[in-house]
Amino acid sequence: MIYSLSGKIVEKKENFFVIDVGGVGFKVSSNAETLYKLPPRGEEVFVYSHLHVKEDALELYGFLNEGELKFFEMLITVSGVGPRTALLILDLDSFPNVMAAIVGKKADVLSRAPGIGKKTAERIILELQNKINVSEVKGLDKATEVNVEVEDALVGLGYDRRTVKGVLSAMNDVPNAGVEEKLRGALKVLGEKK
């Protein structure tokens, strides 16, 4: 029903942002990568959105990338995966890397998301692996493993997990980077943020 929104960023919080569209502020829930990449307060933004209708509420979910929106909508078709759980899955890594984990049948990667057990991860793989275009994710399953290892190392050093996820997602333009290279790059970016 509401496919996209265009307006100014009013506010950014831990798991949502507010966008002013013609004087109306819309609360839009999102994942860490999208929140990290949003422009600063007061700047214009265009987001793809999904309106989730519940018995007692209307909730908006938004993404900067149309492919990410499509993947989010795919995830919520799986029994037992609601919009909030889908966001937790998207927080694992960039959406192409998460899709690669599904195609590669890596239930252990998916079960790292809070609230996702082994059975739910296997159900996601079973229901979605044939719906994902393999050519889009070919060769990305290694990148997911690297990002998981680097994320764990940085969190072990005391960095905030959401910040680390945002930094790593911004570094996904170097898909073949190894653990050491990605760790050095992430530490450099995190050092500049202080």
Z-matrix of the N, CA and C atoms (Angstrom, degrees):
N
C 1 1.448
C 2 1.532 1 111.17
N 3 1.338 2 118.16 1 -51.28
C 4 1.469 3 121.40 2 173.41
C 5 1.523 4 106.04 3 -108.74
N 6 1.340 5 116.81 4 106.35
C 7 1.462 6 120.78 5 -173.38
C 8 1.524 7 112.96 6 -91.52
N 9 1.325 8 116.32 7 -25.50
C 10 1.460 9 118.60 8 179.99
C 11 1.526 10 110.06 9 -156.39
N 12 1.327 11 114.37 10 159.63
C 13 1.455 12 121.98 11 176.73
C 14 1.519 13 108.57 12 -134.39
N 15 1.316 14 115.69 13 143.55
C 16 1.457 15 120.33 14 177.36
C 17 1.521 16 108.14 15 -135.62
N 18 1.308 17 116.23 16 125.95
C 19 1.458 18 119.52 17 -178.92
C 20 1.515 19 111.07 18 177.94
N 21 1.330 20 115.40 19 -163.15
C 22 1.462 21 121.18 20 -178.21
C 23 1.522 22 111.30 21 -98.05
N 24 1.320 23 115.55 22 142.04
C 25 1.461 24 121.14 23 174.70
C 26 1.526 25 107.70 24 -72.39
N 27 1.330 26 115.93 25 123.87
C 28 1.459 27 122.06 26 179.21
C 29 1.525 28 110.02 27 -97.00
N 30 1.342 29 114.96 28 -39.42
C 31 1.457 30 119.67 29 -173.74
C 32 1.521 31 109.52 30 -158.28
N 33 1.346 32 115.90 31 148.09
C 34 1.463 33 121.51 32 173.13
C 35 1.519 34 107.95 33 -127.69
N 36 1.323 35 116.01 34 129.22
C 37 1.460 36 121.96 35 177.54
C 38 1.521 37 108.70 36 -118.72
N 39 1.335 38 117.03 37 -170.29
C 40 1.463 39 121.11 38 -175.47
C 41 1.524 40 113.37 39 -63.40
N 42 1.339 41 118.67 40 -40.10
C 43 1.464 42 119.26 41 -177.62
C 44 1.531 43 113.67 42 -133.86
N 45 1.324 44 117.56 43 17.74
C 46 1.460 45 120.82 44 174.23
C 47 1.528 46 109.49 45 -156.64
N 48 1.333 47 114.27 46 167.21
C 49 1.458 48 120.42 47 173.63
C 50 1.524 49 107.48 48 -137.16
N 51 1.322 50 115.74 49 162.61
C 52 1.456 51 121.35 50 177.63
C 53 1.516 52 107.54 51 -116.42
N 54 1.339 53 115.35 52 128.83
C 55 1.459 54 121.18 53 179.73
C 56 1.530 55 108.41 54 -118.83
N 57 1.333 56 116.02 55 130.76
C 58 1.456 57 122.18 56 179.54
C 59 1.526 58 108.10 57 -90.41
N 60 1.324 59 115.38 58 115.06
C 61 1.460 60 121.34 59 178.02
C 62 1.523 61 107.60 60 -117.45
N 63 1.320 62 116.13 61 103.54
C 64 1.467 63 120.63 62 179.22
C 65 1.512 64 114.13 63 59.54
N 66 1.316 65 117.45 64 36.81
C 67 1.454 66 121.55 65 177.94
C 68 1.518 67 114.50 66 89.58
N 69 1.340 68 117.31 67 -1.64
C 70 1.467 69 121.17 68 177.82
C 71 1.527 70 107.97 69 -110.24
N 72 1.330 71 116.52 70 126.14
C 73 1.463 72 120.83 71 179.73
C 74 1.523 73 110.64 72 -90.64
N 75 1.320 74 116.64 73 118.15
C 76 1.464 75 121.73 74 178.23
C 77 1.522 76 109.54 75 -100.33
N 78 1.332 77 116.17 76 128.38
C 79 1.458 78 121.60 77 173.88
C 80 1.521 79 106.93 78 -84.79
N 81 1.340 80 116.05 79 122.20
C 82 1.457 81 121.32 80 -175.85
C 83 1.527 82 108.92 81 -124.10
N 84 1.326 83 116.69 82 115.62
C 85 1.466 84 120.89 83 176.92
C 86 1.517 85 109.12 84 -76.45
N 87 1.338 86 115.86 85 147.97
C 88 1.461 87 118.44 86 -179.29
C 89 1.520 88 110.78 87 -157.93
N 90 1.329 89 114.87 88 177.13
C 91 1.460 90 121.89 89 179.46
C 92 1.528 91 110.46 90 -92.82
N 93 1.326 92 116.19 91 169.85
C 94 1.464 93 122.22 92 -175.20
C 95 1.526 94 112.46 93 -59.98
N 96 1.337 95 117.51 94 -42.38
C 97 1.462 96 120.67 95 -177.77
C 98 1.527 97 111.61 96 -61.35
N 99 1.323 98 116.81 97 -45.84
C 100 1.466 99 120.64 98 179.06
C 101 1.523 100 110.34 99 -63.09
N 102 1.328 101 116.93 100 -46.86
C 103 1.467 102 120.08 101 -179.93
C 104 1.520 103 111.52 102 -60.98
N 105 1.316 104 117.06 103 -36.94
C 106 1.462 105 121.64 104 179.58
C 107 1.530 106 110.81 105 -66.82
N 108 1.329 107 116.86 106 -38.21
C 109 1.459 108 121.51 107 -175.11
C 110 1.528 109 114.11 108 -86.61
N 111 1.324 110 117.64 109 -9.03
C 112 1.467 111 119.97 110 179.38
C 113 1.526 112 110.74 111 -62.06
N 114 1.325 113 117.19 112 145.90
C 115 1.472 114 118.99 113 175.88
C 116 1.526 115 110.68 114 -68.08
N 117 1.333 116 116.77 115 165.00
C 118 1.472 117 119.52 116 -179.68
C 119 1.529 118 112.80 117 -65.50
N 120 1.299 119 114.07 118 166.53
C 121 1.468 120 122.51 119 179.20
C 122 1.533 121 110.38 120 -52.93
N 123 1.331 122 115.20 121 136.49
C 124 1.458 123 120.84 122 177.62
C 125 1.522 124 114.20 123 92.54
N 126 1.332 125 117.81 124 -11.90
C 127 1.463 126 120.35 125 -179.40
C 128 1.520 127 110.92 126 -94.38
N 129 1.328 128 115.04 127 155.21
C 130 1.464 129 122.17 128 -179.82
C 131 1.527 130 110.67 129 -74.27
N 132 1.333 131 115.04 130 147.09
C 133 1.464 132 120.79 131 177.89
C 134 1.524 133 109.01 132 -149.20
N 135 1.323 134 115.91 133 151.06
C 136 1.458 135 122.79 134 173.89
C 137 1.515 136 106.64 135 -121.01
N 138 1.340 137 117.33 136 125.27
C 139 1.465 138 120.84 137 179.42
C 140 1.529 139 110.40 138 -128.39
N 141 1.321 140 114.67 139 144.93
C 142 1.464 141 121.54 140 171.68
C 143 1.524 142 106.59 141 -84.23
N 144 1.323 143 116.51 142 139.21
C 145 1.465 144 117.79 143 -173.36
C 146 1.523 145 112.93 144 -133.81
N 147 1.312 146 113.12 145 158.31
C 148 1.463 147 122.37 146 175.55
C 149 1.523 148 106.85 147 -127.58
N 150 1.331 149 116.19 148 125.07
C 151 1.460 150 121.38 149 176.18
C 152 1.518 151 107.72 150 -94.31
N 153 1.322 152 115.81 151 116.05
C 154 1.464 153 121.10 152 180.00
C 155 1.520 154 108.02 153 -100.39
N 156 1.327 155 115.71 154 120.07
C 157 1.463 156 121.32 155 -177.32
C 158 1.522 157 108.96 156 -99.42
N 159 1.326 158 114.72 157 121.85
C 160 1.466 159 121.00 158 175.19
C 161 1.528 160 107.60 159 -115.94
N 162 1.308 161 115.01 160 169.56
C 163 1.459 162 120.03 161 -179.30
C 164 1.529 163 112.11 162 -57.94
N 165 1.321 164 116.55 163 -37.29
C 166 1.461 165 120.09 164 -174.63
C 167 1.530 166 114.30 165 -117.23
N 168 1.354 167 118.13 166 8.67
C 169 1.464 168 118.95 167 -177.16
C 170 1.524 169 111.85 168 -162.26
N 171 1.315 170 115.04 169 156.50
C 172 1.459 171 123.43 170 169.50
C 173 1.527 172 105.99 171 -114.91
N 174 1.326 173 117.42 172 125.60
C 175 1.464 174 120.98 173 -178.01
C 176 1.518 175 109.82 174 -124.66
N 177 1.327 176 115.77 175 136.46
C 178 1.464 177 121.82 176 177.51
C 179 1.519 178 109.79 177 -102.69
N 180 1.324 179 115.80 178 138.69
C 181 1.460 180 122.92 179 174.75
C 182 1.520 181 106.60 180 -124.73
N 183 1.332 182 117.18 181 133.91
C 184 1.459 183 118.89 182 -174.64
C 185 1.516 184 114.13 183 -133.50
N 186 1.346 185 114.68 184 151.16
C 187 1.466 186 122.82 185 -177.23
C 188 1.523 187 109.90 186 -144.14
N 189 1.310 188 116.45 187 150.19
C 190 1.465 189 121.29 188 178.81
C 191 1.523 190 111.78 189 -79.41
N 192 1.319 191 117.20 190 -17.70
C 193 1.455 192 122.51 191 -174.23
C 194 1.527 193 109.37 192 -118.47
N 195 1.336 194 116.49 193 130.41
C 196 1.463 195 120.10 194 -179.41
C 197 1.528 196 111.76 195 -64.68
N 198 1.332 197 117.14 196 -34.72
C 199 1.463 198 120.93 197 177.65
C 200 1.516 199 111.60 198 -62.72
N 201 1.329 200 116.31 199 -37.11
C 202 1.463 201 120.88 200 178.17
C 203 1.530 202 110.70 201 -66.60
N 204 1.339 203 116.44 202 -39.78
C 205 1.462 204 120.46 203 175.76
C 206 1.529 205 110.34 204 -60.36
N 207 1.331 206 116.88 205 -46.46
C 208 1.475 207 121.08 206 -179.73
C 209 1.531 208 110.67 207 -60.80
N 210 1.339 209 117.05 208 -41.55
C 211 1.459 210 120.62 209 179.39
C 212 1.532 211 110.84 210 -66.20
N 213 1.339 212 116.69 211 -42.05
C 214 1.462 213 121.86 212 175.71
C 215 1.530 214 109.93 213 -56.27
N 216 1.345 215 116.32 214 -46.78
C 217 1.459 216 120.36 215 -179.65
C 218 1.531 217 111.58 216 -66.00
N 219 1.328 218 116.99 217 -31.42
C 220 1.467 219 120.69 218 174.66
C 221 1.528 220 110.35 219 -65.69
N 222 1.341 221 115.85 220 -45.31
C 223 1.464 222 120.59 221 -178.47
C 224 1.527 223 112.08 222 -59.49
N 225 1.328 224 117.25 223 -41.64
C 226 1.468 225 118.86 224 -175.36
C 227 1.528 226 112.87 225 -75.40
N 228 1.339 227 117.49 226 -5.27
C 229 1.470 228 119.71 227 173.56
C 230 1.524 229 111.10 228 -79.52
N 231 1.333 230 116.79 229 -16.40
C 232 1.466 231 121.02 230 -178.96
C 233 1.523 232 109.19 231 -76.97
N 234 1.315 233 116.11 232 131.76
C 235 1.463 234 121.49 233 179.52
C 236 1.531 235 110.27 234 -57.77
N 237 1.321 236 116.72 235 128.40
C 238 1.459 237 121.43 236 179.03
C 239 1.520 238 113.98 237 90.61
N 240 1.336 239 117.49 238 -1.41
C 241 1.468 240 120.90 239 178.59
C 242 1.522 241 108.44 240 -115.24
N 243 1.325 242 115.19 241 106.60
C 244 1.462 243 120.71 242 176.69
C 245 1.520 244 109.86 243 -94.32
N 246 1.323 245 116.96 244 -179.26
C 247 1.461 246 120.66 245 -178.32
C 248 1.531 247 114.35 246 -58.75
N 249 1.321 248 117.09 247 -41.54
C 250 1.478 249 119.10 248 -179.36
C 251 1.525 250 110.90 249 -66.86
N 252 1.322 251 116.95 250 -39.37
C 253 1.462 252 120.85 251 177.58
C 254 1.527 253 109.81 252 -66.31
N 255 1.336 254 116.86 253 -39.47
C 256 1.470 255 120.96 254 178.25
C 257 1.535 256 110.34 255 -60.57
N 258 1.339 257 117.38 256 -39.11
C 259 1.466 258 120.22 257 177.24
C 260 1.528 259 110.80 258 -64.11
N 261 1.331 260 117.10 259 -39.22
C 262 1.467 261 120.65 260 177.95
C 263 1.536 262 110.60 261 -63.42
N 264 1.324 263 116.57 262 -37.57
C 265 1.465 264 120.43 263 176.77
C 266 1.527 265 110.19 264 -67.00
N 267 1.333 266 116.77 265 -42.38
C 268 1.463 267 120.49 266 177.87
C 269 1.527 268 111.68 267 -64.50
N 270 1.329 269 116.67 268 -25.89
C 271 1.462 270 120.26 269 178.54
C 272 1.530 271 112.66 270 -73.85
N 273 1.326 272 117.41 271 -10.07
C 274 1.467 273 119.90 272 179.15
C 275 1.522 274 111.48 273 -63.36
N 276 1.332 275 116.47 274 -39.98
C 277 1.464 276 121.71 275 -175.36
C 278 1.527 277 107.15 276 -171.64
N 279 1.332 278 117.70 277 -173.51
C 280 1.458 279 119.62 278 175.03
C 281 1.525 280 108.13 279 -64.01
N 282 1.324 281 117.08 280 152.60
C 283 1.464 282 118.09 281 -174.83
C 284 1.532 283 112.88 282 -63.39
N 285 1.352 284 121.41 283 -33.99
C 286 1.467 285 117.88 284 175.82
C 287 1.539 286 111.93 285 -63.46
N 288 1.334 287 116.91 286 -36.02
C 289 1.461 288 120.16 287 179.15
C 290 1.526 289 111.53 288 -69.30
N 291 1.338 290 117.24 289 -36.90
C 292 1.466 291 120.08 290 177.36
C 293 1.526 292 109.48 291 -68.13
N 294 1.335 293 116.62 292 -39.36
C 295 1.470 294 119.36 293 176.46
C 296 1.524 295 109.98 294 -62.49
N 297 1.330 296 117.01 295 -38.83
C 298 1.470 297 120.93 296 178.37
C 299 1.528 298 110.46 297 -63.32
N 300 1.336 299 116.63 298 -37.19
C 301 1.466 300 120.04 299 177.74
C 302 1.527 301 110.55 300 -64.84
N 303 1.322 302 117.07 301 -36.07
C 304 1.468 303 120.85 302 178.34
C 305 1.524 304 110.06 303 -68.57
N 306 1.333 305 116.47 304 -47.37
C 307 1.464 306 120.59 305 179.02
C 308 1.532 307 110.37 306 -61.99
N 309 1.347 308 116.28 307 -37.16
C 310 1.461 309 121.38 308 179.70
C 311 1.522 310 113.44 309 -81.12
N 312 1.333 311 116.67 310 4.03
C 313 1.469 312 123.24 311 178.30
C 314 1.526 313 112.66 312 55.88
N 315 1.329 314 116.43 313 44.13
C 316 1.460 315 122.10 314 -178.53
C 317 1.534 316 109.89 315 -97.53
N 318 1.313 317 115.95 316 77.32
C 319 1.466 318 122.05 317 -179.50
C 320 1.521 319 111.04 318 -60.93
N 321 1.342 320 117.67 319 -32.03
C 322 1.464 321 120.94 320 -180.00
C 323 1.523 322 111.60 321 -62.96
N 324 1.343 323 118.01 322 -33.52
C 325 1.464 324 121.28 323 178.02
C 326 1.529 325 109.39 324 -70.07
N 327 1.321 326 117.30 325 -46.82
C 328 1.468 327 121.25 326 -178.91
C 329 1.523 328 111.90 327 -64.92
N 330 1.326 329 116.92 328 -35.69
C 331 1.470 330 119.60 329 -177.56
C 332 1.530 331 112.41 330 -74.13
N 333 1.326 332 117.75 331 -1.64
C 334 1.469 333 121.05 332 172.92
C 335 1.532 334 111.56 333 -73.59
N 336 1.324 335 117.04 334 -18.72
C 337 1.465 336 120.32 335 178.19
C 338 1.526 337 109.17 336 -71.70
N 339 1.329 338 118.33 337 135.69
C 340 1.460 339 120.65 338 179.40
C 341 1.531 340 110.96 339 -56.55
N 342 1.331 341 116.05 340 133.28
C 343 1.454 342 120.95 341 178.11
C 344 1.520 343 114.64 342 84.51
N 345 1.323 344 117.67 343 -1.82
C 346 1.467 345 120.90 344 178.76
C 347 1.524 346 108.37 345 -105.26
N 348 1.325 347 115.08 346 109.38
C 349 1.459 348 120.20 347 176.38
C 350 1.517 349 110.28 348 -87.81
N 351 1.307 350 114.86 349 178.67
C 352 1.461 351 120.33 350 -178.28
C 353 1.530 352 111.97 351 -61.26
N 354 1.329 353 117.34 352 -40.88
C 355 1.464 354 120.46 353 -178.78
C 356 1.523 355 111.70 354 -65.67
N 357 1.317 356 117.39 355 -42.50
C 358 1.469 357 120.59 356 178.21
C 359 1.523 358 110.07 357 -65.25
N 360 1.329 359 117.25 358 -42.08
C 361 1.473 360 121.14 359 178.13
C 362 1.523 361 110.23 360 -59.84
N 363 1.320 362 116.87 361 -43.10
C 364 1.469 363 120.58 362 179.34
C 365 1.529 364 111.36 363 -66.93
N 366 1.347 365 117.30 364 -35.35
C 367 1.460 366 120.95 365 177.29
C 368 1.535 367 110.29 366 -65.68
N 369 1.335 368 116.56 367 -41.78
C 370 1.469 369 120.88 368 177.76
C 371 1.527 370 109.73 369 -59.73
N 372 1.329 371 116.27 370 -46.45
C 373 1.465 372 120.80 371 179.45
C 374 1.523 373 110.58 372 -61.17
N 375 1.315 374 116.92 373 -47.50
C 376 1.457 375 121.73 374 -178.28
C 377 1.531 376 111.66 375 -59.89
N 378 1.346 377 116.36 376 -44.93
C 379 1.457 378 120.02 377 -174.96
C 380 1.526 379 114.09 378 -80.03
N 381 1.341 380 118.06 379 -25.48
C 382 1.468 381 119.39 380 -173.69
C 383 1.526 382 115.97 381 -109.59
N 384 1.325 383 118.54 382 -17.89
C 385 1.461 384 118.95 383 -172.53
C 386 1.528 385 113.28 384 -58.42
N 387 1.334 386 118.27 385 -31.61
C 388 1.463 387 120.43 386 179.85
C 389 1.529 388 112.93 387 -88.40
N 390 1.333 389 117.21 388 -6.69
C 391 1.463 390 120.89 389 179.22
C 392 1.533 391 111.63 390 -93.89
N 393 1.324 392 117.00 391 -10.99
C 394 1.461 393 121.58 392 -177.82
C 395 1.519 394 109.34 393 -95.49
N 396 1.321 395 115.68 394 132.96
C 397 1.455 396 121.79 395 178.35
C 398 1.531 397 108.61 396 -71.68
N 399 1.317 398 116.29 397 110.93
C 400 1.468 399 122.34 398 -175.04
C 401 1.525 400 111.60 399 -60.46
N 402 1.329 401 117.86 400 -35.03
C 403 1.470 402 120.16 401 -178.70
C 404 1.524 403 112.42 402 -64.48
N 405 1.338 404 117.34 403 -25.72
C 406 1.470 405 121.09 404 179.04
C 407 1.520 406 112.66 405 -72.85
N 408 1.321 407 117.19 406 -25.84
C 409 1.466 408 120.60 407 -172.63
C 410 1.527 409 113.38 408 -117.77
N 411 1.314 410 117.08 409 4.82
C 412 1.464 411 120.69 410 -177.17
C 413 1.530 412 110.56 411 -57.34
N 414 1.310 413 115.56 412 127.07
C 415 1.467 414 121.28 413 177.12
C 416 1.516 415 115.32 414 84.80
N 417 1.326 416 118.36 415 0.07
C 418 1.463 417 120.44 416 -176.71
C 419 1.523 418 114.13 417 -90.40
N 420 1.346 419 118.12 418 -12.62
C 421 1.466 420 118.42 419 -175.94
C 422 1.524 421 112.02 420 -63.71
N 423 1.324 422 118.67 421 -29.14
C 424 1.470 423 122.45 422 176.63
C 425 1.525 424 110.09 423 -67.11
N 426 1.340 425 116.31 424 -38.58
C 427 1.469 426 120.77 425 179.97
C 428 1.522 427 111.10 426 -61.08
N 429 1.310 428 117.30 427 -37.51
C 430 1.469 429 121.01 428 178.79
C 431 1.516 430 110.86 429 -63.61
N 432 1.319 431 117.24 430 -44.49
C 433 1.466 432 121.03 431 178.87
C 434 1.526 433 111.21 432 -62.49
N 435 1.337 434 116.81 433 -40.49
C 436 1.465 435 121.27 434 178.26
C 437 1.526 436 109.78 435 -62.91
N 438 1.345 437 116.76 436 -47.28
C 439 1.466 438 120.39 437 -179.43
C 440 1.523 439 112.35 438 -61.69
N 441 1.326 440 117.10 439 -39.13
C 442 1.470 441 121.01 440 178.73
C 443 1.528 442 109.80 441 -63.36
N 444 1.316 443 116.93 442 -43.48
C 445 1.470 444 120.75 443 -179.37
C 446 1.534 445 111.21 444 -65.89
N 447 1.335 446 116.69 445 -42.99
C 448 1.466 447 121.01 446 -179.96
C 449 1.530 448 110.01 447 -67.03
N 450 1.331 449 116.54 448 -41.79
C 451 1.468 450 120.35 449 178.63
C 452 1.523 451 110.88 450 -59.52
N 453 1.320 452 117.13 451 -46.89
C 454 1.463 453 120.88 452 179.28
C 455 1.533 454 111.31 453 -60.59
N 456 1.334 455 116.22 454 -40.61
C 457 1.465 456 120.12 455 179.87
C 458 1.526 457 110.96 456 -64.09
N 459 1.338 458 117.23 457 -44.38
C 460 1.462 459 120.95 458 -178.18
C 461 1.528 460 112.14 459 -69.40
N 462 1.322 461 116.82 460 -38.41
C 463 1.465 462 119.98 461 176.39
C 464 1.528 463 109.17 462 -65.35
N 465 1.336 464 116.82 463 -37.30
C 466 1.464 465 121.55 464 176.16
C 467 1.520 466 112.29 465 -62.76
N 468 1.344 467 116.37 466 -27.35
C 469 1.469 468 121.13 467 177.41
C 470 1.527 469 112.08 468 -83.71
N 471 1.339 470 116.79 469 -2.34
C 472 1.465 471 119.93 470 175.46
C 473 1.514 472 115.41 471 104.45
N 474 1.319 473 118.73 472 3.55
C 475 1.462 474 120.56 473 178.64
C 476 1.525 475 110.42 474 -79.65
N 477 1.333 476 115.66 475 150.15
C 478 1.456 477 123.03 476 179.49
C 479 1.533 478 109.51 477 -68.78
N 480 1.341 479 116.92 478 131.46
C 481 1.475 480 122.10 479 -175.85
C 482 1.531 481 112.12 480 -59.18
N 483 1.333 482 118.42 481 -42.92
C 484 1.477 483 120.82 482 -178.76
C 485 1.523 484 110.91 483 -64.30
N 486 1.328 485 117.32 484 -40.72
C 487 1.456 486 120.66 485 178.18
C 488 1.520 487 110.11 486 -64.58
N 489 1.322 488 116.12 487 -43.30
C 490 1.465 489 121.26 488 179.11
C 491 1.523 490 110.43 489 -60.84
N 492 1.330 491 117.46 490 -43.83
C 493 1.463 492 121.21 491 179.39
C 494 1.530 493 110.33 492 -60.72
N 495 1.324 494 116.42 493 -41.98
C 496 1.467 495 120.31 494 178.79
C 497 1.516 496 111.87 495 -63.07
N 498 1.327 497 116.31 496 -44.36
C 499 1.468 498 120.91 497 179.18
C 500 1.523 499 110.68 498 -63.36
N 501 1.324 500 117.22 499 -45.16
C 502 1.465 501 120.64 500 -179.56
C 503 1.519 502 111.68 501 -65.14
N 504 1.327 503 117.56 502 -37.92
C 505 1.464 504 119.39 503 179.47
C 506 1.525 505 110.29 504 -67.50
N 507 1.327 506 117.01 505 -33.19
C 508 1.461 507 120.07 506 176.90
C 509 1.522 508 111.56 507 -69.82
N 510 1.328 509 116.76 508 -19.78
C 511 1.468 510 121.23 509 -179.23
C 512 1.525 511 112.63 510 -95.17
N 513 1.320 512 118.49 511 8.62
C 514 1.461 513 120.95 512 -176.43
C 515 1.521 514 113.77 513 -71.80
N 516 1.329 515 117.59 514 -2.60
C 517 1.463 516 119.57 515 175.69
C 518 1.527 517 111.30 516 -76.53
N 519 1.335 518 117.36 517 -3.10
C 520 1.467 519 122.62 518 174.90
C 521 1.532 520 106.94 519 -116.48
N 522 1.368 521 117.32 520 71.90
C 523 1.457 522 120.29 521 -170.85
C 524 1.521 523 115.24 522 -67.09
N 525 1.311 524 119.16 523 -23.70
C 526 1.464 525 120.58 524 -175.69
C 527 1.524 526 112.82 525 -97.96
N 528 1.325 527 117.29 526 11.76
C 529 1.457 528 120.82 527 -179.17
C 530 1.532 529 110.07 528 -68.08
N 531 1.317 530 115.38 529 142.28
C 532 1.458 531 120.72 530 177.31
C 533 1.518 532 110.34 531 -84.20
N 534 1.320 533 115.71 532 178.40
C 535 1.466 534 121.44 533 -177.61
C 536 1.523 535 111.11 534 -59.97
N 537 1.337 536 117.24 535 -49.09
C 538 1.465 537 120.41 536 -177.17
C 539 1.517 538 111.88 537 -62.34
N 540 1.336 539 116.65 538 -45.34
C 541 1.465 540 120.79 539 -178.88
C 542 1.534 541 110.89 540 -63.27
N 543 1.311 542 116.00 541 -43.94
C 544 1.465 543 120.12 542 -179.25
C 545 1.533 544 110.68 543 -68.46
N 546 1.325 545 117.35 544 -38.21
C 547 1.462 546 121.60 545 178.62
C 548 1.527 547 110.63 546 -63.58
N 549 1.331 548 116.81 547 -45.44
C 550 1.477 549 120.37 548 177.39
C 551 1.528 550 111.07 549 -60.05
N 552 1.348 551 116.19 550 -46.61
C 553 1.464 552 120.44 551 -179.98
C 554 1.514 553 112.47 552 -61.30
N 555 1.333 554 116.20 553 -43.24
C 556 1.467 555 121.09 554 -179.75
C 557 1.527 556 111.07 555 -65.57
N 558 1.334 557 116.77 556 -42.08
C 559 1.467 558 120.20 557 178.62
C 560 1.527 559 110.91 558 -62.59
N 561 1.323 560 116.53 559 -37.04
C 562 1.465 561 120.81 560 178.47
C 563 1.532 562 110.10 561 -63.75
N 564 1.340 563 116.65 562 -47.35
C 565 1.472 564 120.81 563 -179.90
C 566 1.529 565 110.42 564 -64.59
N 567 1.326 566 117.14 565 -43.78
C 568 1.477 567 120.71 566 179.11
C 569 1.515 568 110.97 567 -63.62
N 570 1.340 569 117.71 568 -36.04
C 571 1.460 570 121.57 569 177.49
C 572 1.522 571 112.18 570 -65.61
N 573 1.351 572 116.99 571 -35.76
C 574 1.463 573 121.50 572 178.52
C 575 1.520 574 111.79 573 -70.70
N 576 1.324 575 117.17 574 -25.70
C 577 1.465 576 121.54 575 -178.22
C 578 1.522 577 112.96 576 -75.87
N 579 1.337 578 116.65 577 -18.83
C 580 1.473 579 119.71 578 -176.56
C 581 1.500 580 111.63 579 -76.43
